[in-house]
Amino acid sequence: MPVSIVGGRSSGKSVFVSLLINTAIDYSVRMNRHFRVYMDPLTNKVVGEMLSSLKKSMWPPATIKGSLLEYKFSFGYSNHFQRFLLSIKEGYAKISEKMFSTTRISRGELFDTITFKLIDIAGEDVELLSSFIEESRESGLPLSEVLTPSLQYALNSDVIIFLIDAEKVTSDRTEKKYDEMMQYDILMSQLYSFVGRYRSRFEKKTPLYPVFVLTKFDAIDPSIRRYLGVSDDFIRWIERFSVDKDLRWKFFHKFMSTFFKQSLSQIYGVVLAGTELEDAPIFLSYVMTELNEEGVLVPKIVKKGQSNEILYSITEYEAFIQYFGKIANKISDKKRREEEEYAAGIG
């Protein structure tokens, strides 16, 4: 399943991937009857190096402009019946061995598997979207010929994860940051609008599963967080946010309508172009930071027993993984194969 992460420059894409995989690794070890994760050898290497950087209090390198960095991994989810079969297979090995060898059911078949080809799009490519649209208009060339391969891949993905950089928000009009925030709103509104237009024009038939992630939540000014209804102990607030469905869209609507209203209007408006974004799940991401010896903010690492752990919004990343568990039966590899076989049969 193609999954793309899109967002402006320095919106936290590499960190998001690192923390998602870090959570999946931990979650799969703790909940192995419910969830498994498999990464291909190259993804193991790349993600391992990114996690090593974070655990050494260094940020992963940014995605290079024009690059199409691909991570390939699989999430496996079991339902109650599948877990029951799994317990039989593991708890009654001698009896079940004969039964399972007869029916040829492997342990892996007891999981709904979603294989992700997750593409990390360079923020610069997203920021050039206006130029691509203008070039298409002036030259008369179709957009498919002027867009970078990375953006084309993103627009055709089954899942698009839209990262929204919460660090950009401010209410002080005298700051340069305020102008940057306004420009960021324009950029993101164009992106949402273009997703609807592109998928409608090219008659993309497969369902789109959009996801919104507010990154760098810890960098929001405390006075702004209070206005948004977030307590000063925002870590505990996020833990409650992770289990409160009503709070999610209520908070997201207030956040977006305050700082990125044009973008929010397009999240609602693209339904007129035949694309649904407004029912997308919302997640928050943060990494706790501290100043290093050079006075630079770096990831904060704490000792837990004999292991070094990153301090981040783990409950939100677990909620992200659980969300895909809820729709796994709709988008699993097995479901996709069945649909392809059916299409081939009627063709």
C-alpha positions as CSV (number, residue, x, y, z in Angstrom):
1,M,0.0,0.0,0.0
2,P,1.6,3.3,-1.0
3,V,1.7,5.7,2.0
4,S,3.1,9.2,1.6
5,I,4.1,11.8,4.2
6,V,3.8,15.4,2.9
7,G,4.4,18.7,4.6
8,G,6.5,21.9,4.3
9,R,10.2,22.2,4.8
10,S,11.4,21.1,8.2
11,S,8.0,19.9,9.3
12,G,9.4,16.8,11.0
13,K,9.0,14.1,8.4
14,S,12.1,12.1,9.3
15,V,11.4,12.4,13.0
16,F,7.9,11.2,12.4
17,V,9.0,8.1,10.6
18,S,11.6,7.3,13.2
19,L,9.2,7.6,16.1
20,L,6.5,5.6,14.3
21,I,8.9,2.7,13.7
22,N,10.2,3.1,17.3
23,T,6.7,2.8,18.6
24,A,5.9,-0.2,16.3
25,I,9.0,-2.0,17.5
26,D,8.1,-1.5,21.2
27,Y,4.3,-2.2,20.6
28,S,5.0,-5.4,18.7
29,V,7.2,-6.8,21.5
30,R,4.6,-6.0,24.2
31,M,1.5,-6.9,22.2
32,N,2.8,-9.7,19.9
33,R,-0.5,-11.6,19.9
34,H,-2.3,-8.4,18.7
35,F,0.4,-6.7,16.5
36,R,3.5,-7.6,14.6
37,V,5.9,-5.4,12.5
38,Y,8.3,-6.5,9.7
39,M,10.8,-4.3,8.0
40,D,12.9,-5.1,5.0
41,P,16.7,-5.2,5.5
42,L,17.3,-1.7,4.1
43,T,14.5,-0.1,6.2
44,N,16.0,-1.8,9.2
45,K,19.3,-0.1,8.5
46,V,18.0,3.3,7.6
47,V,15.5,3.5,10.5
48,G,18.0,2.0,12.9
49,E,20.5,4.8,12.0
50,M,17.8,7.5,12.5
51,L,16.9,6.1,15.9
52,S,20.6,5.9,16.8
53,S,20.9,9.6,16.0
54,L,17.9,10.5,18.2
55,K,19.2,8.3,21.1
56,K,22.5,10.2,20.9
57,S,20.6,13.5,21.1
58,M,21.0,14.3,17.4
59,W,18.3,15.0,14.8
60,P,18.0,12.8,11.7
61,P,19.2,14.4,8.5
62,A,16.5,16.2,6.4
63,T,15.1,14.7,3.2
64,I,17.0,16.0,0.2
65,K,15.0,18.0,-2.4
66,G,13.8,15.8,-5.3
67,S,14.5,12.6,-3.4
68,L,12.0,9.7,-3.1
69,L,13.1,8.1,0.2
70,E,11.2,4.9,0.5
71,Y,10.7,2.8,3.7
72,K,9.1,-0.6,3.3
73,F,7.5,-2.4,6.3
74,S,4.5,-4.4,7.3
75,F,2.0,-4.1,10.1
76,G,0.1,-7.2,11.1
77,Y,-3.1,-7.1,13.1
78,S,-5.1,-10.0,14.6
79,N,-8.7,-9.9,15.6
80,H,-10.3,-11.8,18.5
81,F,-10.9,-15.0,16.5
82,Q,-7.4,-14.9,15.0
83,R,-5.9,-14.4,18.5
84,F,-8.0,-17.4,19.7
85,L,-6.5,-19.6,16.9
86,L,-3.0,-18.2,17.7
87,S,-3.4,-19.2,21.4
88,I,-4.5,-22.7,20.3
89,K,-1.5,-23.0,18.0
90,E,0.9,-21.8,20.7
91,G,-0.7,-23.4,23.8
92,Y,-1.6,-26.8,22.3
93,A,1.3,-27.4,20.0
94,K,1.0,-31.1,19.7
95,I,-2.8,-31.1,19.0
96,S,-2.7,-28.1,16.8
97,E,0.3,-29.1,14.9
98,K,-1.6,-31.8,13.2
99,M,-4.7,-29.6,12.7
100,F,-2.7,-26.7,11.3
101,S,-0.5,-28.9,9.1
102,T,-3.7,-30.4,7.6
103,T,-5.3,-27.0,7.0
104,R,-2.0,-25.4,6.1
105,I,-2.6,-22.3,8.3
106,S,0.7,-20.6,9.2
107,R,1.0,-18.2,12.1
108,G,1.5,-15.4,9.7
109,E,-1.9,-16.0,8.1
110,L,-3.6,-15.2,11.4
111,F,-2.8,-11.5,11.0
112,D,-4.3,-9.0,8.6
113,T,-1.2,-7.6,7.0
114,I,-0.7,-4.1,5.7
115,T,2.5,-3.6,3.8
116,F,3.5,0.0,3.7
117,K,5.7,1.6,1.1
118,L,6.1,4.8,3.0
119,I,7.5,7.7,0.9
120,D,9.2,10.7,2.6
121,I,8.7,13.7,0.3
122,A,11.1,16.6,0.5
123,G,9.5,19.7,1.9
124,E,11.0,21.8,-0.9
125,D,9.0,19.8,-3.4
126,V,5.8,20.6,-1.7
127,E,6.7,24.3,-1.5
128,L,7.3,24.4,-5.3
129,L,3.7,23.3,-5.9
130,S,2.7,26.9,-7.0
131,S,5.5,26.9,-9.5
132,F,4.4,23.5,-10.9
133,I,0.8,24.7,-11.4
134,E,2.0,28.0,-13.0
135,E,4.4,26.1,-15.3
136,S,1.5,23.8,-16.4
137,R,-0.7,26.7,-17.1
138,E,1.8,28.7,-19.1
139,S,3.2,25.8,-21.1
140,G,0.0,23.9,-21.7
141,L,1.6,20.7,-20.5
142,P,-0.4,18.4,-18.3
143,L,0.4,18.6,-14.6
144,S,1.6,15.0,-14.7
145,E,4.5,16.2,-16.8
146,V,5.7,19.1,-14.7
147,L,5.3,17.6,-11.2
148,T,8.3,15.9,-9.6
149,P,8.0,12.1,-9.4
150,S,7.8,12.3,-5.6
151,L,4.7,14.5,-5.6
152,Q,3.1,12.4,-8.3
153,Y,3.6,9.3,-6.1
154,A,2.2,11.1,-3.1
155,L,-0.9,12.2,-4.9
156,N,-1.6,8.7,-6.0
157,S,-1.0,7.1,-2.6
158,D,-3.8,5.3,-0.8
159,V,-2.8,7.0,2.5
160,I,-1.5,10.6,2.7
161,I,-0.2,11.7,6.0
162,F,-0.3,15.5,6.1
163,L,2.1,17.0,8.6
164,I,1.3,20.4,10.0
165,D,4.1,22.2,11.7
166,A,2.7,23.5,15.0
167,E,6.0,25.4,15.7
168,K,5.0,28.0,13.1
169,V,2.0,29.4,15.0
170,T,2.2,32.9,16.6
171,S,-0.3,35.7,17.4
172,D,2.3,38.5,17.3
173,R,2.0,40.4,14.0
174,T,5.3,42.2,14.6
175,E,7.3,38.9,14.3
176,K,8.7,37.7,11.1
177,K,7.3,34.4,12.2
178,Y,3.8,35.7,11.6
179,D,4.4,36.3,7.9
180,E,5.9,32.8,7.7
181,M,2.8,31.4,9.3
182,M,0.6,33.2,6.8
183,Q,2.6,31.9,3.9
184,Y,2.5,28.4,5.4
185,D,-1.3,28.6,5.5
186,I,-1.4,29.5,1.8
187,L,1.0,26.6,1.0
188,M,-1.0,24.0,2.9
189,S,-4.4,25.3,1.6
190,Q,-3.0,24.9,-2.0
191,L,-1.8,21.4,-1.2
192,Y,-5.2,20.3,0.1
193,S,-7.0,21.9,-2.8
194,F,-4.6,20.3,-5.3
195,V,-5.1,16.8,-3.8
196,G,-8.8,17.1,-4.5
197,R,-8.3,18.5,-8.0
198,Y,-5.6,15.9,-8.9
199,R,-7.5,12.9,-7.8
200,S,-10.7,14.0,-9.4
201,R,-9.0,14.9,-12.7
202,F,-7.2,11.6,-13.0
203,E,-10.2,9.6,-11.7
204,K,-8.3,8.0,-8.9
205,K,-10.8,5.3,-7.9
206,T,-9.1,3.7,-4.9
207,P,-10.3,5.2,-1.5
208,L,-8.1,7.9,0.0
209,Y,-7.3,7.5,3.7
210,P,-6.0,10.9,4.8
211,V,-4.3,11.5,8.2
212,F,-3.4,14.8,9.9
213,V,-0.4,15.0,12.3
214,L,0.4,18.2,14.2
215,T,4.2,18.0,14.7
216,K,6.4,19.9,17.2
217,F,3.5,20.3,19.6
218,D,5.9,21.0,22.4
219,A,7.2,24.2,20.6
220,I,3.8,26.0,20.8
221,D,4.0,29.0,23.1
222,P,2.5,28.1,26.5
223,S,0.1,31.1,26.3
224,I,-1.2,29.8,23.0
225,R,-1.6,26.3,24.3
226,R,-3.7,27.6,27.2
227,Y,-5.9,29.6,24.8
228,L,-6.5,26.3,22.9
229,G,-7.5,24.6,26.2
230,V,-4.3,22.6,26.7
231,S,-3.1,22.4,30.4
232,D,0.4,23.5,31.3
233,D,1.2,19.8,31.8
234,F,0.6,19.2,28.1
235,I,2.1,15.7,28.4
236,R,-0.8,14.5,30.6
237,W,-3.2,16.4,28.5
238,I,-2.0,14.5,25.4
239,E,-2.4,11.2,27.2
240,R,-6.1,12.1,27.7
241,F,-6.3,13.4,24.1
242,S,-5.1,10.0,22.9
243,V,-8.3,8.3,24.3
244,D,-10.9,11.1,23.8
245,K,-12.3,11.0,20.3
246,D,-14.5,14.1,20.8
247,L,-11.6,16.1,21.9
248,R,-9.6,15.4,18.8
249,W,-11.6,17.2,16.1
250,K,-12.8,19.9,18.6
251,F,-9.1,20.8,19.3
252,F,-8.0,20.5,15.7
253,H,-10.9,22.8,14.5
254,K,-10.0,25.5,17.1
255,F,-6.3,25.2,16.3
256,M,-6.8,25.4,12.5
257,S,-9.5,28.1,12.6
258,T,-7.3,30.3,14.8
259,F,-4.0,30.0,12.8
260,F,-4.6,28.2,9.5
261,K,-8.2,29.1,8.6
262,Q,-7.7,29.1,4.8
263,S,-6.2,25.5,5.1
264,L,-9.2,24.4,7.2
265,S,-11.6,25.8,4.6
266,Q,-10.0,23.6,2.0
267,I,-10.0,20.6,4.2
268,Y,-13.8,21.1,4.3
269,G,-14.1,22.4,0.7
270,V,-12.3,19.6,-1.3
271,V,-15.5,17.5,-0.9
272,L,-16.8,19.7,-3.8
273,A,-14.0,18.3,-5.9
274,G,-14.9,14.7,-5.0
275,T,-12.3,14.1,-2.2
276,E,-13.0,13.5,1.5
277,L,-10.5,15.0,4.0
278,E,-12.7,16.2,6.9
279,D,-13.3,12.8,8.5
280,A,-9.5,12.1,8.8
281,P,-8.1,11.1,12.1
282,I,-5.9,13.7,14.0
283,F,-2.7,13.0,15.9
284,L,-0.2,15.0,17.8
285,S,3.5,14.6,17.8
286,Y,6.2,16.0,20.1
287,V,9.8,15.2,21.2
288,M,10.9,16.6,24.4
289,T,14.1,18.7,24.0
290,E,16.9,20.2,26.0
291,L,19.9,22.5,25.3
292,N,23.2,20.8,24.6
293,E,26.6,22.2,25.5
294,E,26.5,24.4,22.3
295,G,23.1,25.8,23.3
296,V,21.3,23.9,20.6
297,L,17.9,22.2,21.2
298,V,18.3,18.4,20.9
299,P,16.2,15.4,21.7
300,K,16.0,14.7,25.5
301,I,16.9,11.1,26.4
302,V,16.2,9.5,29.8
303,K,17.5,6.3,31.4
304,K,14.8,3.6,32.1
305,G,16.5,0.7,33.8
306,Q,19.5,0.0,31.6
307,S,18.0,1.4,28.4
308,N,18.1,4.9,26.9
309,E,14.6,6.1,25.8
310,I,13.4,9.0,23.7
311,L,10.8,11.2,25.4
312,Y,8.0,11.7,22.9
313,S,4.2,11.4,22.4
314,I,4.2,7.6,22.5
315,T,0.4,7.3,23.3
316,E,-0.3,9.2,20.1
317,Y,1.9,7.0,17.9
318,E,0.2,3.9,19.5
319,A,-3.2,5.5,18.6
320,F,-1.9,5.9,15.1
321,I,-1.0,2.2,14.9
322,Q,-4.3,1.2,16.4
323,Y,-6.2,3.3,13.9
324,F,-4.8,1.3,11.0
325,G,-5.7,-1.8,13.0
326,K,-9.4,-0.7,12.8
327,I,-9.3,-0.4,9.1
328,A,-6.9,-3.3,8.4
329,N,-9.6,-5.6,7.2
330,K,-10.5,-3.0,4.5
331,I,-7.0,-2.3,3.2
332,S,-5.0,-5.4,4.1
333,D,-2.8,-7.1,1.5
334,K,-5.2,-10.0,1.4
335,K,-8.1,-7.7,0.7
336,R,-6.1,-6.0,-2.1
337,R,-5.3,-9.4,-3.7
338,E,-8.9,-10.4,-3.6
339,E,-10.0,-7.2,-5.3
340,E,-7.3,-7.5,-8.0
341,E,-8.3,-11.1,-8.6
342,Y,-12.0,-10.1,-8.9
343,A,-11.1,-7.3,-11.3
344,A,-9.1,-9.7,-13.4
345,G,-11.9,-12.2,-13.4
346,I,-14.5,-9.7,-14.7
347,G,-12.0,-8.2,-17.2
